[in-house]
Amino acid sequence: MPLVRIDINVGRSPEQVRAIADAIHDAIVAEYGIPSRDRFQIITEHRPGQIIAEDAGLGFERTTGVVMIQIFTQAGRADAAKRALYAEIAQRLEAVGVLGRDIFLGYMENGAQDWSFGFGRAQYLTGELGVPEAS
């Protein structure tokens, strides 16, 4: 059920873009135990200069291979589960060629009332979908 936005610079092959998306999704499936077809991702490629990701005081510089990730999901997961997810995403992205210093992730939580999967209904509230339990 997470909605994942992935922003990258242009220049990767379609296979590389898919590998990045798959790595992120597979990490979420592995860590949160969601169904594998519970996949909602938006991938946006940007021209040079349209992603600005500078040093936040950690002492490293990012490359043009930066991957900006936003995860929108329901509230309730423990901080330890989130940290495990971040580590799993980094490990899987590294396996497809993304440097650890090039990963930036923002995690936003919301509630069951904040989702509609179509037809103008809040399916978690109407009972059409069961509310996922936090892991």
C-alpha positions as CSV (number, residue, x, y, z in Angstrom):
1,M,0.0,0.0,0.0
2,P,2.9,2.5,0.2
3,L,2.9,5.1,-2.6
4,V,6.6,5.5,-3.6
5,R,7.9,8.5,-5.7
6,I,11.3,8.0,-7.2
7,D,13.1,11.0,-8.7
8,I,16.3,10.5,-10.7
9,N,18.4,12.3,-13.3
10,V,18.1,11.4,-16.9
11,G,20.8,9.1,-18.3
12,R,19.9,5.6,-17.1
13,S,18.7,2.9,-19.4
14,P,15.1,1.7,-19.0
15,E,16.5,-1.5,-17.5
16,Q,18.5,0.5,-14.9
17,V,15.4,2.6,-14.0
18,R,13.3,-0.6,-13.6
19,A,16.1,-2.2,-11.4
20,I,16.0,0.8,-9.1
21,A,12.2,0.7,-8.8
22,D,12.3,-3.1,-8.3
23,A,15.0,-2.8,-5.6
24,I,13.0,-0.3,-3.6
25,H,9.8,-2.3,-3.9
26,D,11.5,-5.6,-3.1
27,A,12.9,-4.0,0.1
28,I,9.5,-2.8,1.2
29,V,8.0,-6.2,0.5
30,A,10.8,-7.9,2.5
31,E,10.7,-5.6,5.5
32,Y,7.0,-4.8,5.8
33,G,5.6,-8.1,4.5
34,I,3.2,-6.4,2.0
35,P,1.9,-8.4,-1.0
36,S,4.2,-8.2,-3.9
37,R,1.4,-6.8,-6.2
38,D,0.7,-4.0,-3.7
39,R,2.9,-1.7,-5.8
40,F,2.3,1.9,-6.5
41,Q,5.4,3.8,-7.8
42,I,5.9,7.0,-9.7
43,I,9.2,7.4,-11.4
44,T,10.2,10.9,-12.7
45,E,13.4,11.6,-14.6
46,H,14.8,15.1,-14.5
47,R,17.1,17.2,-16.7
48,P,20.5,18.2,-15.2
49,G,20.1,20.8,-12.5
50,Q,16.5,19.9,-11.6
51,I,17.5,17.8,-8.6
52,I,19.4,19.7,-6.0
53,A,20.7,17.4,-3.2
54,E,23.6,19.0,-1.3
55,D,25.5,18.0,1.8
56,A,23.4,18.2,4.9
57,G,26.5,18.5,7.1
58,L,27.5,14.9,6.9
59,G,30.7,15.5,5.0
60,F,30.0,13.8,1.6
61,E,29.0,15.0,-1.9
62,R,26.4,13.3,-4.0
63,T,26.9,12.4,-7.7
64,T,24.6,12.9,-10.6
65,G,23.4,9.4,-9.8
66,V,21.3,10.6,-6.9
67,V,18.0,8.8,-6.2
68,M,15.4,10.8,-4.3
69,I,12.7,8.5,-2.7
70,Q,9.5,9.6,-1.0
71,I,7.5,6.9,0.7
72,F,3.9,7.6,1.7
73,T,2.4,5.0,4.0
74,Q,0.1,4.5,6.9
75,A,1.3,5.4,10.4
76,G,2.1,2.9,13.0
77,R,5.4,1.3,12.2
78,A,8.1,1.4,14.9
79,D,11.3,3.4,14.3
80,A,13.3,0.2,14.3
81,A,11.2,-1.1,11.4
82,K,11.8,2.1,9.5
83,R,15.5,1.9,10.1
84,A,15.5,-1.7,8.9
85,L,13.7,-0.6,5.7
86,Y,16.2,2.2,5.0
87,A,19.1,-0.2,5.4
88,E,17.4,-2.8,3.1
89,I,16.7,-0.2,0.5
90,A,20.3,1.0,0.5
91,Q,21.6,-2.5,0.3
92,R,19.4,-3.4,-2.6
93,L,20.1,-0.2,-4.4
94,E,23.8,-0.7,-4.0
95,A,23.4,-4.1,-5.7
96,V,22.0,-2.3,-8.8
97,G,24.7,0.3,-8.8
98,V,23.4,3.2,-6.7
99,L,26.0,4.5,-4.2
100,G,24.9,4.9,-0.6
101,R,25.7,8.6,-0.6
102,D,23.3,9.0,-3.6
103,I,20.3,7.8,-1.7
104,F,18.0,10.4,-0.1
105,L,14.7,9.1,1.4
106,G,11.8,10.9,3.0
107,Y,9.1,8.9,4.8
108,M,5.7,10.4,5.3
109,E,2.9,8.7,7.4
110,N,-0.8,9.1,7.2
111,G,-4.0,7.3,8.2
112,A,-6.6,5.0,6.6
113,Q,-8.8,8.0,5.8
114,D,-6.1,9.4,3.5
115,W,-6.3,6.8,0.8
116,S,-8.6,6.2,-2.2
117,F,-7.8,3.4,-4.6
118,G,-10.4,4.5,-7.2
119,F,-14.0,5.3,-7.7
120,G,-13.9,8.3,-5.3
121,R,-14.2,6.0,-2.3
122,A,-11.9,5.6,0.8
123,Q,-11.8,1.8,0.6
124,Y,-10.1,1.4,4.0
125,L,-13.0,3.3,5.6
126,T,-15.8,1.6,3.6
127,G,-14.4,-1.9,4.4
128,E,-13.7,-2.7,0.7
129,L,-10.0,-3.2,1.8
130,G,-8.7,-4.3,5.1
131,V,-6.5,-1.8,6.8
132,P,-2.9,-3.2,6.8
133,E,-1.5,-3.9,10.2
134,A,1.8,-2.2,11.1
135,S,4.8,-4.5,11.2
